[in-house]
């Protein structure tokens, strides 16, 4: 059986202040908070999920706000850049919005025939917007409370991996069903090096770019914790797990994360990969129109609500009507 992934499922990062994280990703970037929960391995820490209006697979940027952690540094063995799709012709809007909100951004670059706008979130996380032509059967559903539909972020475009020795990781990506689509000079990253692009089969989050670098990094605020790839069904996931295992790696057994089921593996270059099923999804425990409205404590954690909630920093989810009233 041929095994392949449609693309990225979600990307999980480390943040500092939870309120600042919420304000930026909801109000400034216009994503919807589709799940407000806790880190299931460290339930004294929030886990925020930002996505499109329906939490479509391929749109979720998630964060652990570990307030006491050090500032991170992007380097080899990490997801160095996370890029999102935006409709063609929208980057003028985004530059004006970034100027209005005081967001640090760099000059646009051209990459594989596409226009890219690099910027950073308040924790220094490197992020990019990439203009794309949306297909007629576009699967994402824009959230328009803060950003109009014609400019709204439409899920992931790509991740960029920085690796000291990319060869074995590139071989793994091919074994996971991605195809190498081209190589070009890595403008705006590590000058003089080449960026190699791999493509999955789906319309959202389909690209993985690989860049060689020996630059050292460290975990902390402003760094990606892991990238998850879609394995829609349990059968898909188990088949992909076997592929990864046959590549000489040691994936975990399946772990139930309540909204999806996960397998984790540290790939050859040091990046933490996850395989995530499509279901049961974010509406499995909240109605669609109430996503993110309350603190959801999955499974066994609900019985510990009285212990967990007092440990968490008070936060307020930005609302368009509140923002307009303040103005």
Phi, psi and omega in degrees: 000133176284130181250133177206162177247142175292339181145201183289138174266306176205166174233131182245132188232170179251128179242177176255261183290123185293323180293318178297321177298313178300312183301318183290309188285332178271302186283309184289312183268345174078021176272157180268135169284104184264347178204128175245108185218204179231158174296119186288348174259351180209074191292358173277002181240139175297159164227111179260140177239117178250135187203194174282189188297334184244006181066037182301136174307135183099004181236357191269115169259121185239155186221140165258109176276086176273094190297327185273359183282157179289166172291132180276175177218129180284134180198192182300142181084020181225161162285111187271333181218140173239125184245141178246151176277139169226154182298151177306140177083009185260354186290332174299315177302315185291323176295319177296320179294318179297321176299317181296321185263003178070035180273134176285122176221160182250174177297150176295149175231157175259133183216120181051040177078009180240153180264130187238133176247105179278143176206178179230148174276177186298341177269003181088009180293125179285124182227157179220150168248135181236124177287130179223157171273117183286136179287162179297328180261035180311125185274344184276157181236109187293145174263123193243022180294325182243334184236130180299153185304322185290350178240352192294148175297137185237054176082184185285148168260310187193167163237150175247123179262131171261125186222139178291322180222094190288345194304309185291327176293318178298320177297321179296317179300320177296320179292335177278002175097003175281158179242140175286128185245351178161168179222140174208167181298141188274074179296131176082005180241271176238093189308137179095341178270167181253141176259125178252130184252137175240144183236133171271182188270347185272173181276342185238135178062038190272345188254141169234119178258144182236131179231132175280133174199147175254009179299129182283149178227176176207151178290148178158190180302137176084019181231146176285134178277313177198163174242135181251137177253147181287126165232089197309318183246167176300323180293319176300316183295315181295322177296319179291324177300320179293322176300314181294320179296321180291344176276006177091012180258171186236079179291153176287169166289167179296136178240130180279113178259017172078309180265347174198166177250141194233148168232138182241148176206140173269110185286177190304324183272358176105354180281136177277116177260148171234146168251127185231134177285162180284330184242172007281350174093170186286342178270008180289341180227005176213141173298152182306318184282359179242011181304133176079001185285335184223166176283116179262125178246103188287150171052232185296340185287336179299323179293345181255016184305317181298334178274321188281313187303317181296341180280345188267141178294138176295134179225158176232124179283127180301140176234140182299319182294325178291318180298317179296320179296321179295325180291000000 
